[in-house]
Amino acid sequence: MIKELFKMGFVLLVVSVVAGLALGAVYEVAWPKIVEQKRLARERALKEVMPDAESSRKVEDEKLGSYYEGLMEGAVICYAKEVSVKGYGGKIDLMVGIANDESVCGVKVLSHSETPGLGARIGQIRFGEDKPWFLQQFLKKELADLEVVKQPTEEKIEAITGATISSTAVTNGVRQVLLEISQADETK
């Protein structure tokens, strides 16, 4: 009995070691591709949230952290910054673009773990449209306009029905980036 348990334990150990080594090898091979895909996704997000910029450059600031400057003919015309906020289902990662006039020029959801059919609708594209309707509401909004309401108005952000927490989380993320960028501009 003990001999058979020892034998089964040894077989389980060998299978686990082989599986672990195989998984490690696959990870080693895939890691550069994963990094490249993340870089490409970040570039696409930057182009989406800073549509008028010809190019961008990454800036490291001790107060603001990492952010991007959108450039047109060498002049800074907008900024973009990544932010993570807590939604209903977990963390929501956003890329937010801010124009020089301190209005929102773009918002992109990079990742989220919101409930499918509810909070996941933050990035939903409606039939016949080509951009996420919820995120489009942020365009040209200024800090005073970043308020979530349940009844639609042109000035405020309409919450997603059944997903007020997710809607508020995205709005708070956009507000956070807008505040950080505007405060950084004041100190320059």
N, C-alpha and C positions, 0 to 999 in steps of 0.2 A: 504494500500500500504506500509506504513512505517512498519506496524506490520509484514507483510510478508517478507520484506527485513531483518528486525531484526531476524525473525525466520530462514531464509536461512543463514544469517551470523552466527547465533548460531550453526546451524547444521554443517556448514563449519568449525567452530572453534572446535567442538567436534571431527569431522573426522580428522582434522589436528593434534589435541593433541593425539588421539589414534594412528594414523599412526606414529607420532614422537616417542611415547613411544615404539611402536612395533619395529621401526627401531633401537632405542637405545638398546633394549633388544637383538636383533639379533647381533648388533655390539659387545655388551658385551660378548656374547657367542662365537662369531667368532674371537675376537681379539687375544686370545692366539694361535689359530690355524694359524692366519695370521703371527704372530711373528715367530712361529716355521717354517713355510714355507719359510719366508725370511731368517732365519738362515740356513736352509738346502740349499737354493739356493746359499747363500754366500759360504757355504762349497764346493758345487759342482763347483762353479766358481773358488775358490782357487785351487782345485785339477786340474782344466783344465788349469789355467794360470801358475801353478807351477808343471808341470807333474813329475819332478824328485824328488820332496820333499816327504819325508815320513810323515811329519807332519808340522803343521804351528802354529805360535803363534802371537797374536795381540800385537802390540807395540804402545804406545802413546808417541809422541814426540812433544815438544812445537813448533818447527819450521815446521816439516813435517806433523804433525797431526797423524791420525791413519793410520797404514800400517801393513802389515803382513810379517813375516820372514818365509821362507821355510827352513825346517831343514832336514838334512840327517845325521844320526848318531850323533846328537847333534850339528852339525856345520851348520851355515847359508850358504845356497847355492844359495838362490834367495830371491827376495822380491816381494810383490804384494801390489797394492794400488788402491783404487777406485777413480775415477775422473768423474766429470760431465762437459760436454762441450755443447755448443749451436750448434745444427744442424739446418737444414732448417725448420723442423716442431716443434722444441722445444728442450728440454733437452735430451741429450744422456748420459746415465750412463754406465761407463765401469769399468771393473776390468782388470788391466794390470800387467803382471808378468815380472820382470826384473832379468836376471841372474847376477851372480857376475862379469862377464866380461862386464857388461853394455850393453848387447844385450837383445832384447825382447824375452821372452820365452813363452809368451801367451797373448792373448787378448780375452776378453769375453764381449759381450754386455749384460748388466744387464736389461736395459729398454730403450725404446726410443719412440718417437711419430713422427717418420718420415713418409713421404708419402708412402702408400702401393704401391708396384710395382716399386718404384724409390729408395728413401733413405732407405726404410725398407730393401733393399737388402744388407745392411751392415752385416746382420746376416744370409743371404741366403746360404743354402746348395744346391749345384748343383746336378742334377741327377747323380747317380753313385758314389758320394763322400760322406764322412761322417763328414766333417767339413766345416765351412763357408769359401768359397774361398777367399773372400775379407780379412778376418781377418788372414788367413794363410799366406798372403803376409808379415806380420809383423815379423814372426818368424826369429830369428837370425839377425834381422836388428839392426844397431847401429844408434846413433843420426844423423850422416851424411847421412844415407840412408832414413830418414823419410821425403820424399818429394813426393807429389802427382803429377803424370804426366798422360796425356791422352793417350800417346803411351806406350805400355808395354815394360818394361825393367826388367832385373833380379835385378838390384840394387835399383830401386825406387818402389813406391807404385802405382799400376794402379788404377786410379779413376773408380768408377762405372759410366757407361754411363748414363747421365741424372741426376746424383746425385753427382756432384762434391762438393757441399757444405757439404753434409753428409760425403763423403769420406775425405774431408779436415778436418772436425770436429773430426772424429775418429783419424786421423793422428796427429792432434794437441793435442788431449788428451793423446795419447801414448807418444808423444814428451814431454809433460808437466810432466808426471810421470817419464820418463827417466831422465829428467833434475833434478827433485826434488831428486830422489834416488841417482844420481851421485853426486850432491852437498852435500847431507847428508853424503855420503861415504867420501868425501874430508875432512869434518870437524871432522870425527872420528879418 
